[in-house]
Amino acid sequence: MSPEQQRADRLIHRLNPHPHLKNRIERLLRVVENTAGDLTVADAAERRVIEASRQRGQEALKAWAMRQVEQRVSELEQAPGIGRNGQNKSAGTARLER
């Protein structure tokens, strides 16, 4: 297998758990390849690529943030003395009488 084919296989393997990113990249490729045949002016193609890039960036940041939260929760759950103990049953602090 050529290095280029290995690289392509690794990319597909990495994209498979992220179908939203895979779909976004496929849409970007459709713009680049002009599969709809409607991009005859460079300005229109540029606008579509910029919008696709913006959306892809937002989705990537959202996925990154969710992964960070999941990792942090996992770390905290593994830390000694920290864990989920169910619902807090405290009624609050009793008022002091005067």
LUMVO-706804 format. One record per residue (C-alpha): residue in one letter; x, y, z. Coordinates in steps of 0.02 Angstrom, whole numbers, plus 50000, padded with zeros to 5 digits. Layout:
["a"; [X; Y; Z]]
...
END
This chain:
["m"; [50000; 50000; 50000]]
["s"; [50070; 50170; 49952]]
["p"; [50098; 50305; 50084]]
["e"; [49962; 50409; 50001]]
["q"; [49837; 50266; 50014]]
["q"; [49886; 50238; 50197]]
["r"; [49859; 50422; 50232]]
["a"; [49688; 50417; 50147]]
["d"; [49639; 50262; 50247]]
["r"; [49692; 50346; 50410]]
["l"; [49590; 50500; 50366]]
["i"; [49434; 50396; 50330]]
["h"; [49461; 50299; 50492]]
["r"; [49473; 50463; 50590]]
["l"; [49322; 50540; 50505]]
["n"; [49206; 50390; 50529]]
["p"; [49170; 50430; 50714]]
["h"; [49125; 50609; 50662]]
["p"; [48990; 50594; 50528]]
["h"; [48947; 50780; 50537]]
["l"; [49126; 50826; 50490]]
["k"; [49130; 50695; 50354]]
["n"; [48969; 50766; 50279]]
["r"; [49038; 50943; 50288]]
["i"; [49198; 50892; 50198]]
["e"; [49096; 50803; 50064]]
["r"; [48996; 50964; 50038]]
["l"; [49156; 51063; 50022]]
["l"; [49218; 50939; 49891]]
["r"; [49056; 50961; 49795]]
["v"; [49089; 51148; 49790]]
["v"; [49269; 51123; 49734]]
["e"; [49214; 50999; 49601]]
["n"; [49060; 51106; 49557]]
["t"; [48952; 50952; 49546]]
["a"; [48792; 51058; 49539]]
["g"; [48864; 51157; 49392]]
["d"; [48800; 51321; 49463]]
["l"; [48966; 51401; 49510]]
["t"; [49020; 51493; 49355]]
["v"; [49080; 51650; 49443]]
["a"; [49229; 51648; 49562]]
["d"; [49140; 51762; 49687]]
["a"; [48997; 51638; 49708]]
["a"; [49119; 51494; 49731]]
["e"; [49218; 51596; 49857]]
["r"; [49063; 51639; 49958]]
["r"; [49009; 51458; 49963]]
["v"; [49183; 51398; 50015]]
["i"; [49193; 51531; 50152]]
["e"; [49021; 51484; 50220]]
["a"; [49064; 51298; 50216]]
["s"; [49229; 51334; 50305]]
["r"; [49141; 51438; 50437]]
["q"; [49015; 51301; 50472]]
["r"; [49150; 51169; 50475]]
["g"; [49250; 51274; 50599]]
["q"; [49100; 51296; 50713]]
["e"; [49063; 51110; 50711]]
["a"; [49245; 51067; 50744]]
["l"; [49253; 51185; 50893]]
["k"; [49090; 51116; 50962]]
["a"; [49154; 50937; 50944]]
["w"; [49318; 50988; 51027]]
["a"; [49227; 51070; 51173]]
["m"; [49114; 50920; 51200]]
["r"; [49265; 50805; 51201]]
["q"; [49353; 50916; 51327]]
["v"; [49201; 50912; 51442]]
["e"; [49189; 50723; 51429]]
["q"; [49374; 50703; 51469]]
["r"; [49364; 50822; 51617]]
["v"; [49210; 50734; 51688]]
["s"; [49299; 50567; 51669]]
["e"; [49454; 50636; 51757]]
["l"; [49350; 50705; 51900]]
["e"; [49254; 50543; 51921]]
["q"; [49420; 50450; 51935]]
["a"; [49491; 50570; 52066]]
["p"; [49487; 50505; 52245]]
["g"; [49351; 50582; 52352]]
["i"; [49257; 50651; 52204]]
["g"; [49111; 50563; 52127]]
["r"; [48927; 50567; 52097]]
["n"; [48837; 50520; 52256]]
["g"; [48661; 50547; 52198]]
["q"; [48545; 50687; 52244]]
["n"; [48589; 50805; 52386]]
["k"; [48470; 50770; 52532]]
["s"; [48516; 50924; 52631]]
["a"; [48374; 51041; 52676]]
["g"; [48499; 51181; 52703]]
["t"; [48572; 51258; 52859]]
["a"; [48459; 51280; 53010]]
["r"; [48425; 51459; 53061]]
["l"; [48504; 51516; 53222]]
["e"; [48382; 51577; 53354]]
["r"; [48407; 51752; 53424]]
END
